[in-house]
Amino acid sequence: MALAGETEPAQAALPMSEIVVKGQILDRANTAFSASSFDADTLREQKISQPEQIFDQVPGMSIRDYGLGGVANSFTIRGFGDGGHGGDLGVVIDGVPLNEAMSHADGYVDLNVIVPLEVSDMTVFKGPVSSLYGNYNRGGLVKIDTRKGGQYTNLDLSGGSDGLVDVQGALGLEPGENQELNLALQHYQSDGYRPQSDGRRDTLSGRWGVGLGERTRVALSGRWHDADNDSASYLTEADYRRNPYGINANVQNDGAEKTFATLRGDVSHQLSPSLQLLGFLYGTEQDFTRWFTRPVGGGQWRQREEAYDREVSGAGLSLSGQHTPVGVPLLWIAGLETYREATDYLYSDGLDHRRPVAPPINDRRTELDSVSAFGELRADWHPLLQPSLGLRYDRFDGDCAPLGPETGDNPCSELNDLDNVSPKLGLRSRWASGLEFRASWSEGFALPPGWVKYQPEASNLDPLTFGQLEAGINWAPSETFELDLALFQVDSDGEVRTLDTGVYENYGETERRGLELSVAWQPVPQVSLSAIYGSTDTEVVKNADPNLEGKEVGGVSDYSATVQAGWLFLPEWRVNLIWRAVGGYALNADNSAYADSYDVMDIELDWRLRPGWNLYARVDNLADEEYAPTRFMFGGENLFATGAPRQVRLGVQISL
């Protein structure tokens, strides 16, 4: 794992060995913003089945596992609790956004469409710091780069508790002169640790690249994903106390089905040794349907159906360069991009085992279009003075139109045009060998939430803005020790409140303050120790209900921590202990209910059978603790999503 502040020297010329849509050049430089990076080897060492599992190694991040088959989890980052189910966390694959505009929630993102073995690098940026990406990343951004080029054969085969089978493979070939082919696949299935919780997902991805002369490369890539899951929904508090691994008697045949396919083309042209032009064009189609039984008040439960049929297209062009005018190294990037996302949305309630018995509440088509311009610049004037400047402009328009009769009253009309400018300023300073300081101020934004933005009377609304102030220090006095510390404050402004029916204004304000710490130490070659810690304090500063002012923002854990200890006790044998703790959080706006903290211990044993072959055994939740990683209030009930009991997994990793 690379702690925030780990550096990599700038290259003498821009790389042509691979095509990256945008940002790779600046990411290779020293960033003035906090970030946690993981390469392919680190990801393999963690034996993960889902890319999101690495978030446990990011200071200040925690995973809120919903336990709903086929529904993505959410994440806490920088004091925001709806990453993945709102606009709090952006995710991009090779520069293209994975977030969805209107699927289940603004900014919904499902990382299960990515095969862990296909990832070459995964970087988590903290806060709205990147000018290369706009909406959905006010709490942070996950940048995922897939493997490009190289010759390799990797397999990770494992099985374990509750019928778990996880088959992953990755293949890199050079099928012809100046050509590269990268393939990856995953088949994952499990019976689940609760009744009615079996699930399956299959993913296949591929990329073919070819050089057209010495200066130009083109690539064609695609991704296909199919998933089918059953779900046991949530438990009431009484259910949980009685049997945390049971099912409420009111739950019907819940579950989710999803198909996802995307195709993209990329081109890179080297205009000069220090100037590179990059372009992309892509399209995505997705069908996602979920059935969910939940309490609706008065002891009643109802099953609802939500279906999302998405079509996305996008294109972009960027120019990257590095120059040395008057002896000062400059790295820069500037670009334009456009996206169009259309979603056919069907929402029905009161189903009888997935069979509608009433007209739909919503049956409509939404469209969100955006045009953006961005730029970043970094100047290495002096080791003590390495400033960076970023600027992004986004403009949105769109529409909403019914596809059939609706019984609901959510707004549905033309989207009011919205635009926003987001500046980013950073400074990095090297005080001594192995000692660096960083400071930054950055601004992000979010569109008005949900259906409000499709309300004609909301034309006066501006995007919600979020400003982050951060300072950090990185100390690496030797190759065997590194410490990174960051302090931050994020202020929101312009959160939407309703004045009257169809009358809205930008009014609310919140404040988020926190500390994030990473430490890694290798006292002797056979022993490695690491720890991460994040603490967050949130406050509602201004709200339409003055009684909520001074309260915590709901759904944000007080703290999170992970401690790992590894010991190579024999030349080919290694044991690793992992302890994870997550603090409690407010369940409602008035903070009258609070979720409990929890902690779990995992253990892993590795045996290097021979070069390229690694056998492993892993036990998660070693003490078989009963805990709920997710709790919230819904329909007058305190609902629980139960964490997994003790899980045993055996596997083999093969590299040929």
JOMOUR-V781480 format. One record per residue. N is the residue number from 1. SS is DSSP state (A for helix, B for strand, O for the rest). PSI is psi in whole degrees, -180 to 180 (NA if undefined). OMEGA is omega as a letter, one per 30 degrees, with the letter a starting at -180 (none if undefined). Layout:
BEGIN
n=N ss=SS psi=PSI omega=OMEGA
n=N ss=SS psi=PSI omega=OMEGA
END
This chain:
BEGIN
n=1 ss=O psi=136 omega=l
n=2 ss=B psi=121 omega=l
n=3 ss=O psi=159 omega=l
n=4 ss=O psi=136 omega=a
n=5 ss=O psi=-7 omega=l
n=6 ss=O psi=137 omega=a
n=7 ss=O psi=161 omega=l
n=8 ss=O psi=132 omega=a
n=9 ss=O psi=147 omega=l
n=10 ss=O psi=149 omega=a
n=11 ss=O psi=156 omega=l
n=12 ss=O psi=-28 omega=l
n=13 ss=O psi=159 omega=a
n=14 ss=O psi=139 omega=a
n=15 ss=O psi=137 omega=l
n=16 ss=O psi=4 omega=a
n=17 ss=O psi=-14 omega=l
n=18 ss=O psi=163 omega=l
n=19 ss=O psi=126 omega=l
n=20 ss=O psi=133 omega=a
n=21 ss=O psi=-50 omega=a
n=22 ss=O psi=152 omega=l
n=23 ss=O psi=-18 omega=a
n=24 ss=A psi=-37 omega=a
n=25 ss=A psi=-48 omega=a
n=26 ss=A psi=-32 omega=a
n=27 ss=A psi=-27 omega=l
n=28 ss=A psi=-19 omega=l
n=29 ss=O psi=171 omega=l
n=30 ss=O psi=123 omega=a
n=31 ss=O psi=148 omega=l
n=32 ss=O psi=7 omega=a
n=33 ss=O psi=153 omega=l
n=34 ss=O psi=136 omega=l
n=35 ss=B psi=148 omega=l
n=36 ss=B psi=128 omega=a
n=37 ss=B psi=145 omega=a
n=38 ss=B psi=128 omega=l
n=39 ss=B psi=-180 omega=a
n=40 ss=A psi=-40 omega=a
n=41 ss=A psi=-42 omega=l
n=42 ss=A psi=-42 omega=l
n=43 ss=A psi=-40 omega=l
n=44 ss=A psi=-39 omega=a
n=45 ss=A psi=-27 omega=a
n=46 ss=O psi=-10 omega=l
n=47 ss=O psi=50 omega=a
n=48 ss=O psi=148 omega=l
n=49 ss=O psi=-18 omega=l
n=50 ss=O psi=137 omega=l
n=51 ss=A psi=-32 omega=a
n=52 ss=A psi=-20 omega=a
n=53 ss=A psi=-21 omega=l
n=54 ss=A psi=-15 omega=a
n=55 ss=A psi=-21 omega=l
n=56 ss=A psi=-14 omega=l
n=57 ss=A psi=9 omega=a
n=58 ss=O psi=121 omega=a
n=59 ss=O psi=130 omega=l
n=60 ss=O psi=-7 omega=l
n=61 ss=O psi=147 omega=l
n=62 ss=B psi=153 omega=a
n=63 ss=B psi=126 omega=l
n=64 ss=B psi=95 omega=a
n=65 ss=O psi=114 omega=a
n=66 ss=O psi=-21 omega=a
n=67 ss=O psi=19 omega=l
n=68 ss=O psi=112 omega=a
n=69 ss=O psi=127 omega=l
n=70 ss=O psi=-5 omega=l
n=71 ss=O psi=129 omega=a
n=72 ss=O psi=150 omega=l
n=73 ss=O psi=173 omega=l
n=74 ss=B psi=169 omega=a
n=75 ss=B psi=147 omega=l
n=76 ss=B psi=131 omega=l
n=77 ss=B psi=131 omega=l
n=78 ss=O psi=38 omega=l
n=79 ss=O psi=7 omega=l
n=80 ss=B psi=135 omega=a
n=81 ss=B psi=3 omega=a
n=82 ss=B psi=30 omega=l
n=83 ss=B psi=127 omega=a
n=84 ss=O psi=-21 omega=l
n=85 ss=O psi=19 omega=l
n=86 ss=O psi=-160 omega=a
n=87 ss=O psi=22 omega=a
n=88 ss=O psi=-22 omega=a
n=89 ss=B psi=118 omega=l
n=90 ss=B psi=147 omega=l
n=91 ss=B psi=130 omega=l
n=92 ss=B psi=141 omega=l
n=93 ss=B psi=115 omega=a
n=94 ss=O psi=39 omega=l
n=95 ss=O psi=-6 omega=a
n=96 ss=B psi=129 omega=a
n=97 ss=B psi=142 omega=l
n=98 ss=O psi=-16 omega=a
n=99 ss=O psi=151 omega=a
n=100 ss=B psi=138 omega=a
n=101 ss=O psi=-41 omega=a
n=102 ss=O psi=21 omega=l
n=103 ss=O psi=102 omega=l
n=104 ss=O psi=-40 omega=l
n=105 ss=O psi=153 omega=l
n=106 ss=O psi=121 omega=l
n=107 ss=O psi=10 omega=l
n=108 ss=B psi=138 omega=a
n=109 ss=O psi=135 omega=a
n=110 ss=O psi=106 omega=a
n=111 ss=A psi=-5 omega=a
n=112 ss=A psi=-11 omega=l
n=113 ss=A psi=0 omega=a
n=114 ss=O psi=134 omega=l
n=115 ss=O psi=123 omega=a
n=116 ss=A psi=-37 omega=a
n=117 ss=A psi=-15 omega=a
n=118 ss=A psi=-7 omega=a
n=119 ss=B psi=130 omega=l
n=120 ss=B psi=-37 omega=l
n=121 ss=B psi=144 omega=l
n=122 ss=B psi=119 omega=a
n=123 ss=B psi=132 omega=l
n=124 ss=B psi=112 omega=l
n=125 ss=B psi=141 omega=a
n=126 ss=B psi=123 omega=l
n=127 ss=O psi=-179 omega=a
n=128 ss=O psi=57 omega=a
n=129 ss=O psi=-20 omega=a
n=130 ss=O psi=127 omega=l
n=131 ss=O psi=-6 omega=a
n=132 ss=O psi=-13 omega=a
n=133 ss=O psi=143 omega=a
n=134 ss=O psi=-91 omega=a
n=135 ss=O psi=154 omega=l
n=136 ss=O psi=2 omega=a
n=137 ss=O psi=37 omega=a
n=138 ss=O psi=-28 omega=l
n=139 ss=O psi=-22 omega=a
n=140 ss=B psi=177 omega=a
n=141 ss=B psi=134 omega=l
n=142 ss=B psi=116 omega=a
n=143 ss=B psi=117 omega=a
n=144 ss=B psi=124 omega=l
n=145 ss=B psi=131 omega=l
n=146 ss=B psi=165 omega=a
n=147 ss=O psi=137 omega=a
n=148 ss=O psi=121 omega=a
n=149 ss=O psi=-179 omega=l
n=150 ss=O psi=159 omega=l
n=151 ss=O psi=119 omega=a
n=152 ss=B psi=159 omega=l
n=153 ss=B psi=116 omega=a
n=154 ss=B psi=136 omega=l
n=155 ss=B psi=144 omega=l
n=156 ss=B psi=107 omega=a
n=157 ss=B psi=126 omega=a
n=158 ss=B psi=158 omega=l
n=159 ss=B psi=159 omega=a
n=160 ss=B psi=-149 omega=a
n=161 ss=A psi=151 omega=l
n=162 ss=A psi=38 omega=l
n=163 ss=A psi=24 omega=a
n=164 ss=B psi=130 omega=l
n=165 ss=B psi=124 omega=l
n=166 ss=B psi=113 omega=l
n=167 ss=B psi=117 omega=l
n=168 ss=B psi=143 omega=l
n=169 ss=B psi=148 omega=l
n=170 ss=B psi=138 omega=a
n=171 ss=B psi=131 omega=l
n=172 ss=B psi=128 omega=a
n=173 ss=B psi=160 omega=l
n=174 ss=O psi=86 omega=a
n=175 ss=O psi=-18 omega=a
n=176 ss=O psi=178 omega=a
n=177 ss=O psi=127 omega=l
n=178 ss=O psi=31 omega=l
n=179 ss=B psi=156 omega=l
n=180 ss=B psi=140 omega=l
n=181 ss=B psi=125 omega=l
n=182 ss=B psi=127 omega=a
n=183 ss=B psi=150 omega=l
n=184 ss=B psi=149 omega=l
n=185 ss=B psi=158 omega=l
n=186 ss=B psi=135 omega=l
n=187 ss=B psi=123 omega=a
n=188 ss=B psi=133 omega=l
n=189 ss=B psi=151 omega=l
n=190 ss=B psi=148 omega=l
n=191 ss=O psi=-13 omega=l
n=192 ss=O psi=161 omega=a
n=193 ss=O psi=6 omega=l
n=194 ss=O psi=162 omega=l
n=195 ss=O psi=152 omega=l
n=196 ss=O psi=47 omega=a
n=197 ss=O psi=20 omega=l
n=198 ss=O psi=151 omega=a
n=199 ss=B psi=160 omega=l
n=200 ss=B psi=144 omega=l
n=201 ss=B psi=144 omega=l
n=202 ss=B psi=135 omega=a
n=203 ss=B psi=139 omega=l
n=204 ss=B psi=130 omega=l
n=205 ss=B psi=152 omega=l
n=206 ss=B psi=153 omega=l
n=207 ss=B psi=132 omega=l
n=208 ss=B psi=126 omega=l
n=209 ss=B psi=149 omega=a
n=210 ss=B psi=143 omega=l
n=211 ss=B psi=132 omega=l
n=212 ss=B psi=80 omega=a
n=213 ss=O psi=-169 omega=a
n=214 ss=O psi=-19 omega=a
n=215 ss=O psi=-15 omega=a
n=216 ss=B psi=137 omega=l
n=217 ss=B psi=144 omega=l
n=218 ss=B psi=156 omega=l
n=219 ss=B psi=148 omega=l
n=220 ss=B psi=128 omega=a
n=221 ss=B psi=156 omega=a
n=222 ss=B psi=163 omega=a
n=223 ss=B psi=136 omega=l
n=224 ss=B psi=137 omega=a
n=225 ss=B psi=137 omega=l
n=226 ss=B psi=133 omega=a
n=227 ss=B psi=145 omega=l
n=228 ss=B psi=119 omega=a
n=229 ss=B psi=147 omega=l
n=230 ss=B psi=161 omega=a
n=231 ss=B psi=142 omega=l
n=232 ss=O psi=8 omega=l
n=233 ss=O psi=-159 omega=a
n=234 ss=O psi=169 omega=l
n=235 ss=B psi=143 omega=l
n=236 ss=B psi=169 omega=l
n=237 ss=A psi=-39 omega=l
n=238 ss=A psi=-42 omega=l
n=239 ss=A psi=-47 omega=a
n=240 ss=A psi=-43 omega=a
n=241 ss=A psi=-31 omega=a
n=242 ss=A psi=-47 omega=a
n=243 ss=O psi=99 omega=a
n=244 ss=O psi=-12 omega=a
n=245 ss=O psi=21 omega=l
n=246 ss=O psi=-157 omega=a
n=247 ss=O psi=140 omega=l
n=248 ss=O psi=140 omega=a
n=249 ss=O psi=-19 omega=a
n=250 ss=O psi=-12 omega=a
n=251 ss=O psi=130 omega=l
n=252 ss=O psi=-158 omega=a
n=253 ss=O psi=69 omega=a
n=254 ss=B psi=163 omega=l
n=255 ss=B psi=-169 omega=a
n=256 ss=B psi=148 omega=l
n=257 ss=B psi=139 omega=a
n=258 ss=B psi=137 omega=l
n=259 ss=B psi=141 omega=a
n=260 ss=B psi=132 omega=l
n=261 ss=B psi=138 omega=l
n=262 ss=B psi=147 omega=l
n=263 ss=B psi=136 omega=a
n=264 ss=B psi=154 omega=l
n=265 ss=B psi=144 omega=a
n=266 ss=B psi=151 omega=l
n=267 ss=B psi=141 omega=l
n=268 ss=B psi=132 omega=l
n=269 ss=B psi=125 omega=l
n=270 ss=B psi=103 omega=l
n=271 ss=B psi=-33 omega=l
n=272 ss=B psi=172 omega=l
n=273 ss=O psi=-20 omega=a
n=274 ss=O psi=15 omega=a
n=275 ss=B psi=127 omega=a
n=276 ss=B psi=135 omega=l
n=277 ss=B psi=130 omega=a
n=278 ss=B psi=141 omega=l
n=279 ss=B psi=154 omega=l
n=280 ss=B psi=158 omega=l
n=281 ss=B psi=131 omega=a
n=282 ss=B psi=162 omega=l
n=283 ss=B psi=146 omega=a
n=284 ss=B psi=140 omega=l
n=285 ss=B psi=139 omega=a
n=286 ss=B psi=138 omega=l
n=287 ss=B psi=126 omega=a
n=288 ss=B psi=123 omega=l
n=289 ss=B psi=134 omega=l
n=290 ss=B psi=147 omega=l
n=291 ss=B psi=130 omega=a
n=292 ss=B psi=119 omega=l
n=293 ss=B psi=131 omega=a
n=294 ss=B psi=161 omega=l
n=295 ss=B psi=144 omega=a
n=296 ss=B psi=9 omega=l
n=297 ss=B psi=154 omega=l
n=298 ss=O psi=25 omega=a
n=299 ss=O psi=5 omega=a
n=300 ss=B psi=145 omega=l
n=301 ss=B psi=145 omega=l
n=302 ss=B psi=148 omega=l
n=303 ss=B psi=135 omega=l
n=304 ss=B psi=158 omega=l
n=305 ss=B psi=134 omega=l
n=306 ss=B psi=124 omega=a
n=307 ss=B psi=132 omega=a
n=308 ss=B psi=120 omega=l
n=309 ss=B psi=105 omega=a
n=310 ss=B psi=145 omega=l
n=311 ss=B psi=125 omega=a
n=312 ss=B psi=138 omega=l
n=313 ss=B psi=150 omega=a
n=314 ss=B psi=159 omega=l
n=315 ss=B psi=153 omega=l
n=316 ss=B psi=160 omega=a
n=317 ss=B psi=134 omega=l
n=318 ss=B psi=154 omega=l
n=319 ss=B psi=125 omega=a
n=320 ss=B psi=146 omega=l
n=321 ss=B psi=160 omega=l
n=322 ss=B psi=131 omega=a
n=323 ss=B psi=168 omega=l
n=324 ss=B psi=68 omega=l
n=325 ss=B psi=138 omega=a
n=326 ss=O psi=35 omega=l
n=327 ss=O psi=7 omega=a
n=328 ss=B psi=114 omega=l
n=329 ss=B psi=129 omega=l
n=330 ss=B psi=132 omega=l
n=331 ss=B psi=135 omega=a
n=332 ss=B psi=161 omega=l
n=333 ss=B psi=143 omega=l
n=334 ss=B psi=145 omega=a
n=335 ss=B psi=171 omega=l
n=336 ss=B psi=148 omega=l
n=337 ss=B psi=157 omega=l
n=338 ss=B psi=144 omega=l
n=339 ss=B psi=148 omega=l
n=340 ss=B psi=125 omega=a
n=341 ss=B psi=122 omega=l
n=342 ss=B psi=135 omega=a
n=343 ss=B psi=124 omega=l
n=344 ss=B psi=118 omega=a
n=345 ss=B psi=127 omega=l
n=346 ss=B psi=124 omega=a
n=347 ss=B psi=120 omega=l
n=348 ss=B psi=150 omega=a
n=349 ss=B psi=163 omega=l
n=350 ss=B psi=34 omega=a
n=351 ss=B psi=155 omega=l
n=352 ss=B psi=92 omega=a
n=353 ss=O psi=57 omega=l
n=354 ss=O psi=5 omega=l
n=355 ss=B psi=117 omega=l
n=356 ss=O psi=138 omega=l
n=357 ss=O psi=4 omega=l
n=358 ss=O psi=160 omega=l
n=359 ss=O psi=154 omega=a
n=360 ss=O psi=149 omega=l
n=361 ss=O psi=-42 omega=l
n=362 ss=B psi=135 omega=l
n=363 ss=B psi=95 omega=a
n=364 ss=B psi=167 omega=l
n=365 ss=B psi=125 omega=l
n=366 ss=B psi=152 omega=l
n=367 ss=B psi=133 omega=l
n=368 ss=B psi=121 omega=a
n=369 ss=B psi=142 omega=l
n=370 ss=B psi=148 omega=l
n=371 ss=B psi=132 omega=a
n=372 ss=B psi=150 omega=l
n=373 ss=B psi=141 omega=a
n=374 ss=B psi=159 omega=l
n=375 ss=B psi=146 omega=l
n=376 ss=B psi=147 omega=a
n=377 ss=B psi=136 omega=l
n=378 ss=B psi=136 omega=a
n=379 ss=B psi=127 omega=l
n=380 ss=B psi=71 omega=a
n=381 ss=O psi=-41 omega=a
n=382 ss=B psi=151 omega=l
n=383 ss=O psi=-30 omega=l
n=384 ss=O psi=-12 omega=a
n=385 ss=B psi=96 omega=l
n=386 ss=B psi=81 omega=a
n=387 ss=B psi=157 omega=l
n=388 ss=B psi=149 omega=a
n=389 ss=B psi=132 omega=l
n=390 ss=B psi=150 omega=l
n=391 ss=B psi=137 omega=l
n=392 ss=B psi=138 omega=l
n=393 ss=B psi=130 omega=l
n=394 ss=B psi=139 omega=l
n=395 ss=B psi=133 omega=a
n=396 ss=B psi=140 omega=l
n=397 ss=B psi=176 omega=a
n=398 ss=B psi=-165 omega=a
n=399 ss=B psi=161 omega=l
n=400 ss=B psi=132 omega=a
n=401 ss=B psi=135 omega=l
n=402 ss=B psi=144 omega=l
n=403 ss=O psi=-13 omega=a
n=404 ss=O psi=-176 omega=l
n=405 ss=O psi=141 omega=l
n=406 ss=O psi=145 omega=l
n=407 ss=O psi=-8 omega=l
n=408 ss=O psi=172 omega=a
n=409 ss=O psi=19 omega=l
n=410 ss=O psi=144 omega=a
n=411 ss=O psi=148 omega=l
n=412 ss=O psi=94 omega=l
n=413 ss=O psi=-166 omega=a
n=414 ss=O psi=137 omega=l
n=415 ss=B psi=133 omega=l
n=416 ss=B psi=129 omega=a
n=417 ss=B psi=133 omega=a
n=418 ss=B psi=143 omega=l
n=419 ss=B psi=161 omega=a
n=420 ss=B psi=144 omega=l
n=421 ss=B psi=128 omega=a
n=422 ss=B psi=111 omega=l
n=423 ss=B psi=153 omega=l
n=424 ss=B psi=127 omega=l
n=425 ss=B psi=134 omega=a
n=426 ss=B psi=156 omega=l
n=427 ss=B psi=130 omega=l
n=428 ss=B psi=139 omega=a
n=429 ss=B psi=123 omega=l
n=430 ss=B psi=108 omega=a
n=431 ss=B psi=-31 omega=a
n=432 ss=B psi=172 omega=l
n=433 ss=O psi=121 omega=a
n=434 ss=O psi=6 omega=a
n=435 ss=B psi=115 omega=a
n=436 ss=B psi=144 omega=l
n=437 ss=B psi=147 omega=l
n=438 ss=B psi=149 omega=l
n=439 ss=B psi=148 omega=a
n=440 ss=B psi=157 omega=l
n=441 ss=B psi=131 omega=a
n=442 ss=B psi=155 omega=a
n=443 ss=B psi=138 omega=l
n=444 ss=B psi=-175 omega=a
n=445 ss=B psi=169 omega=l
n=446 ss=B psi=146 omega=l
n=447 ss=O psi=157 omega=l
n=448 ss=O psi=140 omega=a
n=449 ss=O psi=155 omega=l
n=450 ss=A psi=-137 omega=a
n=451 ss=A psi=-7 omega=a
n=452 ss=A psi=-38 omega=a
n=453 ss=A psi=-14 omega=l
n=454 ss=A psi=17 omega=l
n=455 ss=O psi=121 omega=a
n=456 ss=A psi=-35 omega=a
n=457 ss=A psi=-5 omega=a
n=458 ss=A psi=19 omega=a
n=459 ss=O psi=-19 omega=a
n=460 ss=O psi=-6 omega=a
n=461 ss=O psi=142 omega=l
n=462 ss=O psi=162 omega=l
n=463 ss=O psi=150 omega=l
n=464 ss=B psi=136 omega=a
n=465 ss=B psi=149 omega=a
n=466 ss=B psi=122 omega=l
n=467 ss=B psi=131 omega=a
n=468 ss=B psi=131 omega=l
n=469 ss=B psi=129 omega=a
n=470 ss=B psi=146 omega=l
n=471 ss=B psi=142 omega=a
n=472 ss=B psi=163 omega=l
n=473 ss=B psi=141 omega=l
n=474 ss=B psi=126 omega=a
n=475 ss=B psi=117 omega=l
n=476 ss=B psi=79 omega=a
n=477 ss=B psi=-16 omega=l
n=478 ss=B psi=174 omega=l
n=479 ss=O psi=-11 omega=a
n=480 ss=O psi=4 omega=a
n=481 ss=B psi=137 omega=l
n=482 ss=B psi=139 omega=l
n=483 ss=B psi=137 omega=l
n=484 ss=B psi=132 omega=a
n=485 ss=B psi=134 omega=l
n=486 ss=B psi=138 omega=l
n=487 ss=B psi=140 omega=a
n=488 ss=B psi=159 omega=l
n=489 ss=B psi=130 omega=l
n=490 ss=B psi=124 omega=l
n=491 ss=B psi=133 omega=l
n=492 ss=B psi=152 omega=a
n=493 ss=B psi=141 omega=l
n=494 ss=B psi=22 omega=l
n=495 ss=B psi=146 omega=a
n=496 ss=B psi=135 omega=l
n=497 ss=B psi=154 omega=a
n=498 ss=B psi=123 omega=l
n=499 ss=B psi=-36 omega=a
n=500 ss=B psi=178 omega=l
n=501 ss=O psi=115 omega=l
n=502 ss=O psi=10 omega=a
n=503 ss=B psi=122 omega=a
n=504 ss=B psi=161 omega=l
n=505 ss=B psi=156 omega=l
n=506 ss=B psi=117 omega=a
n=507 ss=B psi=-47 omega=a
n=508 ss=B psi=154 omega=l
n=509 ss=B psi=144 omega=l
n=510 ss=B psi=163 omega=l
n=511 ss=B psi=136 omega=l
n=512 ss=B psi=125 omega=l
n=513 ss=B psi=147 omega=a
n=514 ss=B psi=175 omega=l
n=515 ss=B psi=139 omega=l
n=516 ss=B psi=132 omega=a
n=517 ss=B psi=137 omega=l
n=518 ss=B psi=136 omega=l
n=519 ss=B psi=134 omega=l
n=520 ss=B psi=134 omega=a
n=521 ss=B psi=135 omega=l
n=522 ss=B psi=87 omega=a
n=523 ss=B psi=-36 omega=l
n=524 ss=B psi=160 omega=a
n=525 ss=O psi=-27 omega=a
n=526 ss=O psi=-9 omega=a
n=527 ss=B psi=133 omega=l
n=528 ss=B psi=136 omega=a
n=529 ss=B psi=141 omega=l
n=530 ss=B psi=153 omega=l
n=531 ss=B psi=143 omega=l
n=532 ss=B psi=150 omega=a
n=533 ss=B psi=140 omega=l
n=534 ss=B psi=135 omega=l
n=535 ss=B psi=135 omega=a
n=536 ss=B psi=137 omega=l
n=537 ss=B psi=122 omega=a
n=538 ss=B psi=155 omega=a
n=539 ss=B psi=136 omega=l
n=540 ss=B psi=114 omega=a
n=541 ss=B psi=-39 omega=a
n=542 ss=B psi=130 omega=a
n=543 ss=O psi=154 omega=l
n=544 ss=O psi=-30 omega=l
n=545 ss=O psi=105 omega=a
n=546 ss=A psi=-21 omega=l
n=547 ss=A psi=-18 omega=a
n=548 ss=A psi=-12 omega=a
n=549 ss=O psi=133 omega=a
n=550 ss=O psi=-10 omega=l
n=551 ss=O psi=164 omega=l
n=552 ss=O psi=153 omega=l
n=553 ss=O psi=128 omega=a
n=554 ss=O psi=151 omega=l
n=555 ss=O psi=12 omega=a
n=556 ss=O psi=117 omega=a
n=557 ss=O psi=142 omega=l
n=558 ss=O psi=-38 omega=a
n=559 ss=B psi=166 omega=l
n=560 ss=B psi=149 omega=a
n=561 ss=B psi=147 omega=l
n=562 ss=B psi=131 omega=l
n=563 ss=B psi=131 omega=l
n=564 ss=B psi=143 omega=l
n=565 ss=B psi=121 omega=l
n=566 ss=B psi=142 omega=a
n=567 ss=B psi=119 omega=l
n=568 ss=B psi=86 omega=a
n=569 ss=B psi=-17 omega=l
n=570 ss=B psi=160 omega=a
n=571 ss=O psi=-33 omega=a
n=572 ss=O psi=9 omega=a
n=573 ss=B psi=136 omega=a
n=574 ss=B psi=140 omega=l
n=575 ss=B psi=144 omega=a
n=576 ss=B psi=129 omega=l
n=577 ss=B psi=135 omega=a
n=578 ss=B psi=124 omega=l
n=579 ss=B psi=130 omega=a
n=580 ss=B psi=131 omega=l
n=581 ss=B psi=140 omega=l
n=582 ss=B psi=132 omega=a
n=583 ss=O psi=172 omega=l
n=584 ss=O psi=176 omega=a
n=585 ss=O psi=157 omega=l
n=586 ss=B psi=136 omega=a
n=587 ss=O psi=-18 omega=a
n=588 ss=O psi=172 omega=a
n=589 ss=O psi=-35 omega=a
n=590 ss=O psi=4 omega=l
n=591 ss=O psi=23 omega=a
n=592 ss=O psi=-15 omega=l
n=593 ss=O psi=143 omega=a
n=594 ss=B psi=136 omega=l
n=595 ss=O psi=147 omega=l
n=596 ss=O psi=153 omega=l
n=597 ss=O psi=166 omega=l
n=598 ss=B psi=162 omega=l
n=599 ss=B psi=150 omega=a
n=600 ss=B psi=156 omega=l
n=601 ss=B psi=135 omega=l
n=602 ss=B psi=156 omega=l
n=603 ss=B psi=145 omega=a
n=604 ss=B psi=140 omega=l
n=605 ss=B psi=128 omega=l
n=606 ss=B psi=139 omega=l
n=607 ss=B psi=113 omega=l
n=608 ss=B psi=93 omega=a
n=609 ss=B psi=-44 omega=l
n=610 ss=B psi=169 omega=a
n=611 ss=O psi=126 omega=l
n=612 ss=O psi=-4 omega=a
n=613 ss=B psi=126 omega=l
n=614 ss=B psi=119 omega=l
n=615 ss=B psi=140 omega=a
n=616 ss=B psi=152 omega=l
n=617 ss=B psi=135 omega=a
n=618 ss=B psi=137 omega=l
n=619 ss=B psi=113 omega=l
n=620 ss=B psi=145 omega=a
n=621 ss=O psi=61 omega=a
n=622 ss=O psi=-40 omega=a
n=623 ss=O psi=2 omega=l
n=624 ss=O psi=47 omega=l
n=625 ss=O psi=143 omega=l
n=626 ss=O psi=121 omega=a
n=627 ss=O psi=164 omega=l
n=628 ss=O psi=104 omega=l
n=629 ss=O psi=-17 omega=l
n=630 ss=B psi=131 omega=l
n=631 ss=B psi=150 omega=l
n=632 ss=B psi=168 omega=l
n=633 ss=B psi=134 omega=a
n=634 ss=B psi=126 omega=l
n=635 ss=O psi=34 omega=l
n=636 ss=O psi=5 omega=a
n=637 ss=B psi=149 omega=l
n=638 ss=B psi=105 omega=a
n=639 ss=B psi=149 omega=a
n=640 ss=B psi=138 omega=l
n=641 ss=B psi=112 omega=a
n=642 ss=O psi=137 omega=l
n=643 ss=O psi=162 omega=a
n=644 ss=O psi=140 omega=l
n=645 ss=O psi=-171 omega=l
n=646 ss=O psi=129 omega=a
n=647 ss=B psi=132 omega=l
n=648 ss=B psi=135 omega=a
n=649 ss=B psi=135 omega=l
n=650 ss=B psi=140 omega=a
n=651 ss=B psi=171 omega=l
n=652 ss=B psi=137 omega=l
n=653 ss=B psi=130 omega=a
n=654 ss=B psi=131 omega=l
n=655 ss=B psi=120 omega=a
n=656 ss=O psi=NA omega=none
END
